[in-house]
Amino acid sequence: MAKSWDLTALFNAADPRAGQAERHLWLVRLIEWLRHAPHGVTVAVATGDAPGDKPADEGKTPLPVVRLRHLLNQLERQPEIRDRVQAMLQAFWREVDAASLFADFGFGARVSLGGEVLARLQLRWLPGTPDTTDLAALFHLLFEATDAGWIDAVDPASQQRLAILLAPGIPNWRRTLLDAITILVSAVHASGYTPSLRQRMDRRLLDSDPFRQLTRSADALRSAMMEDRGADALREAALFRAVLGACRAAADSVTTHLEEFGISVDIVYQLDQLHGRTTRIEQLLECVLAPEPQADWHRLLADLLRALGEATGLRALLRRHYSLLARQVTERSAEGGSHYITRSRGEYREMLRRAAGGGIVIAGTTFAKFAIGAIGLTAFWTGFWSGVNYAASFVLVMLLHWTVATKQPAMTAPALAATLPTNAEATPDEIERFVDRVAQLIRSQMAGIVGNLALCAPVVLAVQGMAMLALGTPLVSARDADYVLNSITLLGPTALFAAFTGVLLFASSLVAGWAENWFVFHRLDSAIAWNPRIVARLGAARARRWATWWRNNISGLAANVSLGMMLGLVPALLGFVGLDLEVRHVTLATGQLAAAVGTLGWPTLLTPAFWWCVAGIAVIGVLNVTVSFWLAFKVALRSRGVRLRDRSRIHKAVRQRLWRQPMSFVLPPRHQEH
């Protein structure tokens, strides 16, 4: 257990002639004493008061602030101890690189998000040492993130007294801050000229060359401050702020480019670092220019402590830098999802037709699945070839412009989220439009499922019947048929497997959005259309047609291939680690049940096992749809920053629509909706 130190022991241990590591360790213990009372020792005893005494404001003021005041009282009353402590602080400030704290702390030395994640993991897991001159590294040992609370509570009078105590130790503090500003300006200058940012900035905002001007302006400000030219310093500071604002505006224009031409999380990370450094420069400049800088120093320390809380955090880092990518992915899904929503009876009939076509293809997928299982491959290769079967079927459905119903929810959820009002309070018209979209989505999903199942089952039965007539035996064995009746029954883990399949359906929509963003970000459509080697091989006209085709279909191909391979491979891979999860897809399950009936005969329809399977298929359909829709809807809401402030009004509006117009959730109106 670490030794508990009281204030008297700390004073006795203050030795300016001690080694650097010992002096730094003494500071760590001093701040620890401010933060926590030693075990079994009251505040009064620890600070040298009588045991019965209690500070008048201890109940209102945080304990560290009370102890700080008491520390200052003791030092002011005991000049000999104060001189030793000040000598300790003078040695501390003389040897450490203080500029590193103000210039580097809170910012990553890596240029990529992945490198920053690794650095934070190392900072979290590897112990630090007080034997260092890097104040940014030592800061992690001196303070904790929770210290920001009591630092904010330090009153101005205590700030002034603390400044008097520290003043002899840091006589050149303005020079230290100016050094930090120079380091930060050089980093901003370098960031502004990196190709990944510069090539995406608005060219008009770079006409005045703000990043080059920033360095010159910082040098002029530093010269004016070091030469104590007050009027010139204020003028140079105003010019410096204007140039810094121009740099920030140029950096902001990168976000607009990313939203239009694709997101890179590394670029988002670089932007975040650039913005953070410009904000730190502003904070340091306030301290440098302030005639009475105590309040500005106090705010700066509080901000550094907040940065300390973020220095090892991964969740906030990833959420902040992936939020723009998540929004881009969901918005691309919303664009595709709008095609799955029917607004008129003509669109509704078209959805039924496209879903029926998808059901025919899935009927063939069903027989291919049984054939792969009959070969007797190992679990991995069975899963792999099953995934290839699913992926090929889904891609064929896409190329024929048909549809598989269970793919719709993950695409339509972002489109639904896009209709949610983002203002403080939704108007009645906005809520009504949202309810319209809910009704459209529900009936479109029902049309997709009905269309899939209406042809999948009859086609499978017809193929089984033709096989009996032509071959004298069904294509599916009796053992496989019995397995189907025992596997998709509601009495087993069907509901769990169906929900798991819904997660995979949602994941495929993320892959689709990411793939399209990657395709657009790397401008592969332009490369296909204009690359000299591709044009020489395909011809100019065909290359442009290929570019357009890939741009229009990359999302669908990624969604279908990823979904198919996940449905086949993920259960097999999970089986290697002992997780016995299977997929339950409503259309495939329907085809399998129809194949089982075709093998076992029509009397199967009279058995309880068959109807438990029918109930299982109903549950599979509901969970496939609701799980994938719910996950996609939640991601879309978070990525767009939407908060459902009017939940009760929305729920009430949906209930009223169900009561007044229940058929609007089943069939479209005669006129087209918007």
C-alpha positions in Angstrom: 0.0 0.0 0.0 1.2 3.5 -0.8 2.3 5.6 2.2 -0.2 8.2 3.5 1.4 11.6 3.9 0.3 14.4 6.2 1.2 18.0 5.6 4.0 18.1 8.2 5.7 15.1 6.7 5.5 16.7 3.2 7.0 19.9 4.5 9.8 17.9 6.2 10.4 16.0 2.9 10.7 19.2 0.8 14.4 19.2 -0.2 15.5 21.5 -3.1 18.8 19.6 -3.4 17.1 16.2 -4.0 17.3 14.6 -7.4 14.8 15.4 -10.1 12.7 12.2 -9.7 12.5 12.8 -5.9 11.3 16.4 -6.4 8.7 15.4 -8.9 7.5 12.6 -6.7 7.2 15.1 -3.9 4.9 17.3 -6.1 2.8 14.2 -6.9 2.4 13.5 -3.2 1.5 17.1 -2.4 -1.3 17.2 -5.0 -2.4 13.8 -3.8 -2.6 15.2 -0.3 -4.8 18.1 -1.6 -7.0 15.6 -3.4 -7.5 13.0 -0.6 -7.2 12.9 3.1 -4.8 10.2 4.4 -6.5 7.0 5.7 -7.6 7.5 9.3 -6.5 11.1 9.5 -8.9 14.0 9.6 -8.5 17.2 7.7 -7.8 19.2 10.9 -5.1 16.9 12.2 -3.5 16.6 8.8 -3.2 20.4 8.4 -2.0 21.0 11.9 -5.1 22.4 13.5 -6.6 21.1 16.7 -8.6 17.9 16.2 -11.9 19.6 17.1 -11.5 22.5 14.6 -13.3 22.4 11.3 -13.1 25.0 8.6 -16.2 27.1 8.4 -16.9 26.4 4.7 -15.8 22.7 4.6 -19.4 21.6 4.1 -19.8 23.9 1.0 -16.4 23.9 -0.6 -14.7 20.8 -2.1 -12.2 19.3 0.2 -9.2 20.0 -2.1 -10.0 23.7 -2.1 -10.3 23.7 1.7 -6.9 22.0 1.9 -5.3 24.3 -0.6 -6.3 27.3 1.5 -4.9 25.6 4.6 -1.7 24.9 2.7 -1.4 28.5 1.7 -2.1 29.6 5.3 0.7 27.4 6.6 3.2 28.6 4.1 2.4 32.2 4.8 2.8 31.6 8.5 6.1 29.7 8.2 8.6 31.6 6.0 11.3 29.0 6.3 9.0 26.3 4.9 7.7 28.6 2.3 11.3 29.3 1.1 12.0 25.6 0.8 8.8 25.0 -1.1 9.6 27.9 -3.4 13.1 26.6 -4.0 11.6 23.3 -4.9 9.3 25.0 -7.4 12.1 27.1 -8.9 14.1 23.9 -9.5 11.1 22.3 -11.0 10.3 25.1 -13.5 14.0 25.5 -14.3 14.4 21.9 -15.4 11.1 20.9 -17.0 10.1 21.6 -20.6 6.9 23.5 -19.7 6.1 24.5 -23.3 5.5 20.8 -24.1 2.5 20.9 -21.7 0.8 23.8 -23.4 1.7 22.9 -26.9 1.6 19.1 -27.0 -0.7 17.9 -24.2 -4.1 16.7 -25.5 -2.8 16.4 -29.1 -1.6 13.2 -30.9 1.8 13.0 -32.4 0.3 10.5 -34.9 -1.2 11.6 -38.1 -3.8 8.8 -38.2 -6.7 7.8 -36.0 -5.3 4.2 -35.7 -2.0 5.5 -34.4 -3.7 7.7 -31.8 -5.8 4.7 -30.6 -2.6 2.7 -30.1 -1.0 5.6 -28.3 -3.9 6.0 -25.9 -3.9 2.3 -25.2 -0.2 2.5 -24.3 -0.9 5.5 -22.1 -3.7 3.7 -20.3 -1.8 0.4 -19.8 1.9 1.4 -19.3 3.0 3.1 -16.1 4.5 6.5 -16.1 7.7 7.8 -14.4 8.4 11.0 -12.6 12.0 10.9 -13.8 11.3 13.1 -16.9 11.7 16.7 -18.0 8.6 16.5 -20.2 5.9 18.3 -18.3 3.2 17.0 -20.7 4.2 13.4 -19.6 4.5 14.4 -15.9 1.0 16.0 -16.0 -0.6 12.5 -16.1 1.1 11.7 -12.8 0.3 15.0 -11.1 -3.4 15.3 -11.9 -6.5 13.2 -12.5 -9.3 14.0 -14.8 -11.7 14.5 -11.8 -9.5 17.4 -10.5 -11.2 19.7 -13.0 -14.1 19.9 -10.7 -12.3 21.3 -7.7 -9.9 23.4 -9.8 -13.0 25.2 -11.1 -14.1 25.8 -7.5 -10.9 27.6 -6.5 -11.9 31.2 -5.6 -10.1 34.3 -7.0 -8.5 35.1 -3.7 -6.9 31.7 -3.5 -5.8 32.0 -7.1 -4.0 35.3 -6.3 -2.3 33.8 -3.2 -1.2 30.8 -5.2 0.2 33.1 -8.0 2.3 34.9 -5.4 3.7 31.6 -4.2 4.5 30.4 -7.7 5.8 33.7 -9.1 9.4 33.4 -8.1 9.6 30.0 -9.8 8.4 31.0 -13.2 9.6 34.5 -13.9 9.6 34.0 -17.7 6.1 32.4 -18.0 5.1 34.7 -20.9 8.1 33.5 -22.9 7.1 29.9 -22.1 3.6 30.5 -23.5 5.0 32.3 -26.6 7.3 29.2 -27.2 4.2 27.0 -26.9 2.3 29.3 -29.4 5.3 29.0 -31.8 5.2 25.2 -31.6 1.4 25.1 -32.1 1.6 27.5 -35.1 4.2 25.3 -36.7 1.9 22.3 -36.3 -1.1 24.2 -37.8 1.1 25.4 -40.6 2.2 21.9 -41.4 -1.3 20.5 -41.2 -2.5 23.2 -43.6 -0.1 22.0 -46.2 -0.6 18.3 -45.9 -2.0 17.0 -49.3 -5.0 15.3 -47.6 -6.3 18.6 -46.2 -4.9 21.2 -48.7 -6.4 19.5 -51.8 -9.9 19.5 -50.1 -9.9 23.1 -49.0 -11.9 25.8 -50.8 -9.4 27.4 -53.2 -10.9 30.8 -52.7 -10.1 30.6 -49.0 -6.4 29.8 -49.8 -5.9 32.8 -52.1 -4.5 34.9 -49.2 -2.2 32.0 -48.2 -3.4 32.1 -44.5 -1.2 29.2 -43.2 2.0 30.9 -44.5 0.8 34.2 -43.1 0.1 32.6 -39.7 3.8 31.8 -39.2 4.9 35.3 -40.1 2.2 36.9 -37.9 3.2 34.7 -34.9 6.8 35.8 -35.3 5.8 39.4 -35.4 3.7 39.0 -32.3 6.5 37.2 -30.5 9.0 40.0 -31.3 6.6 42.7 -30.1 5.9 40.8 -26.8 9.5 40.0 -26.1 10.6 43.7 -26.8 7.7 44.9 -24.6 6.1 47.1 -27.3 2.6 47.2 -25.9 0.7 49.0 -28.7 2.5 47.0 -31.4 1.8 43.8 -29.5 -2.0 44.5 -29.4 -2.0 45.4 -33.1 -0.1 42.2 -34.0 -2.3 40.1 -31.8 -5.4 41.4 -33.6 -3.8 40.6 -37.0 -2.8 37.2 -35.7 -6.3 36.4 -34.6 -7.7 37.4 -38.0 -5.2 35.1 -39.8 -5.9 32.3 -37.3 -9.6 32.7 -38.1 -8.8 32.5 -41.9 -6.9 29.2 -41.3 -9.8 27.8 -39.3 -12.3 28.8 -42.1 -10.1 27.1 -44.7 -10.1 23.9 -42.5 -13.8 24.1 -42.1 -14.2 23.9 -45.9 -12.7 20.4 -45.9 -15.8 19.1 -44.1 -18.0 20.3 -46.9 -15.8 18.5 -49.4 -15.8 15.3 -47.4 -19.6 15.3 -47.2 -19.8 15.5 -50.9 -16.9 13.3 -52.0 -16.6 10.7 -49.3 -15.3 10.5 -45.7 -11.9 9.5 -44.3 -11.7 9.1 -40.6 -8.0 9.9 -40.7 -8.8 13.2 -42.4 -11.5 13.9 -39.8 -8.9 13.2 -37.1 -6.4 15.6 -38.7 -9.1 18.3 -38.8 -10.0 17.7 -35.2 -6.3 18.1 -34.2 -6.0 21.3 -36.3 -9.1 22.8 -34.7 -7.9 21.8 -31.2 -4.6 23.5 -31.7 -6.1 26.7 -33.0 -8.3 26.8 -29.9 -5.3 26.2 -27.6 -3.5 29.1 -29.4 -6.4 31.4 -28.5 -6.3 30.3 -24.9 -2.5 30.9 -24.6 -2.8 34.2 -26.3 -5.4 35.3 -23.8 -3.0 34.5 -21.0 -0.1 36.3 -22.7 -2.0 39.5 -23.3 -3.9 39.6 -20.0 -2.7 42.3 -17.5 -3.9 40.2 -14.6 -3.6 36.6 -16.0 -4.7 34.6 -12.9 -8.2 34.0 -14.2 -6.9 33.0 -17.7 -4.4 30.7 -16.1 -7.1 29.1 -14.1 -9.3 28.5 -17.2 -6.3 27.1 -19.0 -5.5 24.6 -16.3 -9.1 23.5 -16.1 -9.1 23.0 -19.9 -5.9 21.0 -19.6 -7.5 18.8 -17.0 -10.5 18.2 -19.2 -8.1 17.2 -22.0 -6.5 14.8 -19.4 -9.9 13.1 -19.1 -10.0 12.6 -22.9 -6.4 11.6 -23.3 -7.0 8.0 -22.5 -10.6 7.7 -23.5 -11.4 5.6 -26.6 -15.2 5.7 -26.8 -15.5 9.5 -27.1 -12.5 9.5 -29.6 -14.1 6.9 -31.9 -17.6 8.3 -31.6 -16.4 11.8 -32.5 -14.3 10.8 -35.5 -16.7 8.1 -36.8 -19.8 10.2 -36.4 -19.3 12.0 -39.8 -18.6 8.7 -41.5 -21.7 7.2 -39.8 -23.8 10.1 -41.1 -22.4 9.7 -44.6 -23.1 6.0 -44.6 -26.6 6.3 -43.3 -27.4 9.2 -45.7 -26.2 7.0 -48.6 -28.4 4.2 -47.2 -31.3 6.7 -47.0 -30.9 7.6 -50.7 -31.1 3.9 -51.6 -33.8 3.2 -49.1 -36.2 5.7 -50.5 -36.5 3.4 -53.6 -38.0 0.7 -51.3 -40.9 2.9 -50.1 -44.1 2.8 -52.0 -46.3 6.0 -52.2 -48.9 5.0 -54.8 -50.8 1.9 -55.9 -48.6 1.7 -59.0 -45.5 1.6 -56.9 -47.1 -0.9 -54.6 -47.9 -3.3 -57.5 -44.4 -2.8 -58.7 -43.0 -3.8 -55.3 -45.2 -6.9 -55.3 -43.8 -7.8 -58.8 -40.2 -7.2 -57.8 -40.6 -9.2 -54.6 -42.2 -12.1 -56.5 -39.2 -12.2 -58.8 -36.9 -12.3 -55.7 -39.0 -15.2 -54.3 -38.4 -17.2 -57.5 -34.6 -16.7 -57.2 -34.6 -17.6 -53.5 -36.5 -20.9 -54.4 -33.4 -21.8 -56.4 -31.2 -20.8 -53.5 -33.1 -23.2 -51.3 -32.3 -26.2 -53.4 -28.6 -25.1 -53.8 -28.4 -24.9 -50.0 -29.6 -28.5 -49.6 -27.1 -29.6 -52.3 -24.2 -28.0 -50.5 -25.2 -29.6 -47.2 -25.5 -33.0 -48.9 -21.9 -32.9 -50.1 -20.6 -33.3 -46.5 -17.9 -30.6 -46.4 -16.3 -29.4 -43.2 -18.1 -26.7 -41.3 -15.9 -23.9 -42.7 -16.3 -24.9 -46.4 -20.0 -25.6 -46.0 -20.4 -22.1 -44.6 -18.2 -20.6 -47.3 -20.0 -22.2 -50.2 -23.4 -21.5 -48.6 -22.3 -17.8 -48.4 -21.3 -17.9 -52.1 -24.8 -19.4 -52.8 -26.5 -16.6 -50.9 -24.3 -13.9 -52.3 -24.8 -15.0 -55.9 -28.6 -15.2 -55.4 -28.8 -11.8 -53.9 -26.6 -10.3 -56.6 -28.8 -11.9 -59.3 -31.9 -10.5 -57.6 -30.3 -7.0 -57.7 -29.2 -7.3 -61.4 -32.7 -8.4 -62.4 -34.1 -5.3 -60.5 -36.1 -7.6 -58.1 -35.9 -7.4 -54.3 -35.6 -9.5 -51.2 -37.8 -8.1 -48.5 -35.5 -8.5 -45.5 -32.9 -6.2 -47.1 -35.3 -3.3 -47.0 -35.5 -2.4 -43.3 -31.8 -1.5 -42.9 -32.1 0.7 -46.0 -35.4 2.3 -45.2 -34.7 3.1 -41.6 -32.2 5.9 -42.5 -34.8 7.3 -45.0 -37.3 7.3 -42.2 -34.9 9.0 -39.8 -34.3 11.7 -42.4 -37.9 12.7 -42.1 -37.7 13.3 -38.4 -37.8 17.0 -37.4 -34.6 18.3 -35.8 -36.0 21.5 -34.4 -36.9 22.0 -30.7 -40.5 21.2 -31.3 -42.1 19.5 -34.3 -45.0 21.1 -36.0 -48.2 19.2 -36.7 -47.4 19.0 -40.4 -44.0 17.6 -39.7 -45.4 14.9 -37.4 -48.1 14.1 -40.0 -45.5 13.7 -42.7 -43.5 11.4 -40.5 -46.6 9.2 -39.8 -47.2 9.1 -43.6 -43.7 7.7 -44.0 -44.2 5.1 -41.3 -47.4 3.9 -43.0 -45.6 3.8 -46.4 -42.7 1.9 -44.9 -44.9 -0.7 -43.1 -47.0 -1.5 -46.2 -43.9 -1.6 -48.4 -42.3 -4.1 -46.1 -45.5 -6.2 -46.1 -45.7 -6.1 -49.9 -42.0 -7.3 -50.1 -42.5 -10.2 -47.7 -45.9 -11.2 -49.3 -44.3 -11.1 -52.7 -41.3 -13.1 -51.7 -43.3 -15.8 -49.9 -46.1 -15.9 -52.5 -43.8 -17.3 -55.2 -41.0 -18.9 -53.2 -43.1 -21.6 -51.6 -45.2 -22.5 -54.8 -42.0 -22.7 -57.0 -40.3 -25.0 -54.5 -43.3 -27.3 -54.4 -43.6 -27.2 -58.1 -39.9 -28.2 -58.6 -40.3 -31.0 -56.0 -43.4 -32.3 -57.9 -41.6 -32.2 -61.2 -38.6 -34.1 -59.7 -41.0 -36.8 -58.4 -42.6 -37.1 -61.9 -39.2 -37.1 -63.7 -36.9 -38.9 -61.3 -39.3 -40.8 -59.0 -37.8 -39.1 -55.9 -37.8 -35.6 -54.5 -34.7 -33.4 -54.6 -34.6 -33.1 -50.8 -34.1 -36.3 -48.7 -36.5 -37.3 -45.9 -33.7 -36.8 -43.3 -33.2 -33.2 -44.5 -37.0 -32.6 -44.4 -37.2 -33.9 -40.8 -34.3 -31.6 -39.9 -36.2 -28.6 -41.3 -39.3 -29.4 -39.3 -37.1 -29.6 -36.1 -34.9 -26.6 -36.8 -37.3 -23.7 -37.8 -40.0 -24.7 -35.3 -41.0 -22.0 -32.8 -40.4 -24.4 -30.0 -36.6 -24.2 -30.5 -34.1 -21.2 -30.6 -35.7 -19.9 -33.7 -36.4 -16.5 -32.3 -32.8 -16.0 -31.1 -31.4 -17.1 -34.5 -33.8 -14.8 -36.3 -32.7 -11.8 -34.2 -29.1 -12.7 -34.9 -29.9 -12.7 -38.7 -31.4 -9.3 -38.3 -28.1 -8.1 -36.9 -26.3 -9.5 -40.0 -28.9 -7.8 -42.2 -28.1 -4.5 -40.5 -24.3 -5.1 -40.8 -24.6 -5.6 -44.5 -26.1 -2.1 -44.9 -23.1 -0.6 -43.0 -20.8 -2.4 -45.4 -22.8 -1.1 -48.3 -22.6 2.5 -47.1 -18.9 2.2 -46.3 -18.1 0.6 -49.7 -19.8 3.4 -51.5 -18.1 6.0 -49.4 -14.7 4.3 -50.1 -15.5 4.2 -53.8 -16.4 7.9 -54.0 -13.6 9.0 -51.7 -11.0 7.4 -53.9 -12.8 8.7 -57.1 -12.8 5.2 -58.7 -15.6 6.1 -61.0 -13.4 8.9 -62.5 -10.5 6.5 -62.6 -12.5 3.9 -64.5 -13.7 6.6 -66.9 -10.4 8.4 -67.6 -7.5 6.2 -66.7 -5.4 5.9 -69.8 -4.8 2.1 -69.6 -8.5 1.4 -68.9 -9.6 3.7 -71.7 -7.1 2.0 -74.1 -8.5 -1.4 -73.2 -12.2 -0.6 -73.1 -12.6 2.4 -75.3 -13.7 5.9 -74.1 -17.5 5.3 -74.4 -17.4 1.9 -72.7 -15.1 3.1 -69.9 -17.6 5.9 -69.1 -20.5 3.4 -69.1 -18.6 1.1 -66.8 -17.8 4.0 -64.5 -21.5 4.9 -64.3 -22.5 1.4 -63.7 -20.1 0.8 -60.9 -21.0 4.1 -59.3 -24.7 3.2 -59.4 -24.2 -0.4 -58.2 -21.2 -0.5 -55.9 -23.5 -0.1 -52.8 -25.9 -2.9 -53.9 -23.0 -5.2 -54.8 -21.3 -4.7 -51.4 -24.6 -5.2 -49.5 -25.5 -8.4 -51.3 -22.1 -10.0 -51.3 -21.4 -9.1 -47.7 -24.8 -10.3 -46.6 -24.5 -13.5 -48.4 -21.0 -14.3 -47.1 -22.0 -13.3 -43.5 -25.1 -15.5 -43.6 -22.9 -18.4 -44.6 -19.6 -17.8 -42.9 -20.4 -16.1 -39.6 -22.2 -19.1 -38.0 -19.4 -21.4 -39.1 -16.7 -19.1 -37.7 -18.6 -18.7 -34.4 -18.9 -22.4 -34.2 -15.1 -22.6 -33.9 -15.3 -20.7 -30.6 -18.2 -22.7 -29.3 -21.1 -20.3 -30.1 -23.8 -22.4 -31.8 -25.6 -19.7 -33.7 -27.4 -20.2 -37.0 -29.2 -17.9 -39.4 -32.9 -17.9 -39.9 -34.0 -15.9 -43.0 -37.7 -15.7 -43.5 -37.7 -16.3 -47.3 -35.1 -19.1 -47.1 -37.0 -20.7 -44.2 -40.2 -20.6 -46.2 -38.5 -22.3 -49.1 -37.1 -25.0 -46.8 -40.4 -25.7 -45.2 -42.1 -26.0 -48.7 -39.3 -28.4 -49.7 -39.9 -30.5 -46.6 -43.6 -30.6 -47.4 -42.8 -31.7 -51.0 -40.7 -34.5 -49.7 -42.9 -35.8 -46.8 -46.2 -35.3 -48.6 -49.4 -33.3 -48.1 -50.3 -35.1 -44.8 -47.5 -33.0 -43.2 -49.9 -30.1 -43.3 -52.0 -31.8 -40.7 -49.2 -32.3 -38.2 -48.5 -29.9 -35.2 -44.8 -29.8 -36.3 -45.7 -28.1 -39.5 -47.8 -25.4 -37.8 -45.1 -24.8 -35.2 -42.8 -24.1 -38.2 -45.4 -21.8 -39.7 -45.5 -19.9 -36.4 -41.7 -19.9 -36.4 -41.6 -18.4 -39.9 -43.9 -15.6 -38.8 -41.6 -14.8 -35.8 -38.5 -15.0 -38.1 -40.1 -12.5 -40.4 -40.9 -10.1 -37.6 -37.5 -10.3 -36.0 -35.6 -10.1 -39.2 -37.3 -6.9 -40.0 -37.6 -5.3 -36.6 -34.0 -6.0 -35.4 -32.4 -4.7 -38.6 -34.7 -1.7 -38.8 -34.2 -0.8 -35.1 -30.4 -0.9 -35.3 -30.3 1.1 -38.6 -32.8 3.6 -37.2 -30.7 4.1 -34.0 -27.5 4.6 -36.0 -29.3 7.1 -38.3 -30.7 9.1 -35.4 -27.3 9.3 -33.7 -25.4 10.2 -36.8 -27.8 13.0 -37.6 -27.9 14.3 -34.1 -31.7 13.8 -33.9 -33.3 13.6 -30.5 -36.9 12.4 -30.2 -38.2 15.3 -28.1 -41.8 14.7 -29.3 -42.1 10.9 -28.7 -45.5 11.1 -27.1 -46.9 13.3 -29.9 -45.5 11.0 -32.5 -46.8 7.9 -30.7 -50.2 9.5 -30.4 -50.3 10.5 -34.1 -49.5 6.9 -35.1 -52.2 5.5 -32.9 -54.7 8.0 -34.3 -53.8 7.0 -37.8 -54.2 3.3 -36.9 -57.7 4.1 -35.5 -58.9 6.3 -38.3 -57.2 4.8 -41.3 -56.0 1.3 -40.5 -55.9 0.2 -44.1 -53.3 2.9 -44.9 -50.7 0.6 -43.2 -51.7 -2.2 -45.6 -52.6 -0.7 -48.9 -51.7 2.6 -50.5 -54.3 5.3 -51.2 -55.6 5.9 -54.7 -53.7 9.1 -55.0 -49.9 9.3 -54.7 -48.4 10.4 -51.4 -45.3 12.5 -50.9 
